[in-house]
C-alpha cells in the first residue's frame, strides 16, 4: 500500500491544508463534501502537491515537516507561486 502526504489549496480563501492518506482521490472528495471539520469552511479545495511513500510513518513525518513554518514557506513560495 502507498501513502501520500498532500497539500490542498482553497484559492477562494487562500488557505492551505496539509494531510496524509492512502487514497488521495477519496480524501479530496470528502474535503470538498464539507461534511465536518476545519476544511468544510473553505471549500472548494484543489490538490496542489503530493509526495508518495511506502511507509505510513514516513508520510506522517513529512506531513509534520510541511506543517512547520519552513514547510508552509516552501508550499507558499515553491508550490503556489508556480501556479
C-alpha positions as CSV (number, residue, x, y, z in Angstrom):
1,X,0.0,0.0,0.0
2,X,1.2,3.5,-0.8
3,X,0.8,6.5,1.5
4,X,0.7,10.2,0.4
5,X,1.4,13.5,2.1
6,X,-0.7,16.0,0.3
7,X,-1.4,19.8,0.1
8,X,-4.8,21.2,-0.7
9,X,-5.3,24.9,-1.6
10,X,-8.5,26.9,-1.4
11,X,-7.9,29.8,-3.8
12,X,-11.2,31.4,-2.8
13,X,-9.9,31.9,0.8
14,X,-6.1,31.5,0.1
15,X,-5.9,28.7,2.7
16,X,-3.8,25.6,2.6
17,X,-4.4,22.2,4.2
18,X,-1.8,19.5,4.8
19,X,-2.6,15.9,5.5
20,X,-1.7,12.3,4.7
21,X,-3.8,9.4,3.4
22,X,-3.6,6.2,1.4
23,X,-6.2,7.4,-1.1
24,X,-5.9,10.9,-2.3
25,X,-8.9,11.0,-4.6
26,X,-11.2,9.8,-1.8
27,X,-9.7,12.3,0.7
28,X,-10.1,15.2,-1.7
29,X,-13.7,14.1,-2.3
30,X,-14.5,14.2,1.4
31,X,-12.8,17.5,2.0
32,X,-14.9,19.0,-0.8
33,X,-18.1,17.5,0.6
34,X,-17.8,19.7,3.6
35,X,-19.2,17.2,6.0
36,X,-17.3,18.3,9.0
37,X,-14.0,19.7,10.3
38,X,-11.9,22.7,9.5
39,X,-11.8,22.2,5.8
40,X,-15.6,22.5,5.5
41,X,-15.4,26.3,5.9
42,X,-13.1,26.8,3.0
43,X,-14.5,24.8,0.1
44,X,-13.6,24.3,-2.7
45,X,-10.2,22.6,-2.3
46,X,-7.8,21.7,-5.1
47,X,-4.9,19.2,-4.8
48,X,-1.7,21.2,-5.5
49,X,1.1,19.0,-4.2
50,X,1.7,15.4,-3.1
51,X,4.5,13.1,-2.2
52,X,4.3,9.2,-2.2
53,X,5.7,6.9,0.5
54,X,5.8,3.2,1.1
55,X,5.7,3.5,4.8
56,X,2.9,5.3,6.7
57,X,5.3,6.7,9.3
58,X,7.3,8.4,6.6
59,X,4.2,10.1,5.2
60,X,3.2,11.2,8.8
61,X,6.8,12.6,9.3
62,X,6.6,14.6,6.1
63,X,3.2,15.9,7.0
64,X,4.6,17.2,10.2
65,X,7.6,18.8,8.4
66,X,5.2,20.5,5.9
67,X,3.1,21.9,8.8
68,X,6.1,23.7,10.2
69,X,7.0,27.3,9.4
70,X,9.6,26.2,6.9
71,X,7.2,23.7,5.3
72,X,4.5,26.2,4.9
73,X,7.0,28.7,3.5
74,X,8.1,26.0,0.9
75,X,4.5,25.5,-0.1
76,X,3.7,29.2,-0.5
77,X,7.0,30.0,-2.3
78,X,7.7,26.9,-4.4
79,X,4.3,25.2,-4.9
80,X,1.7,28.0,-5.0
81,X,4.0,30.6,-6.8
82,X,4.4,28.1,-9.7
83,X,0.6,28.1,-10.4
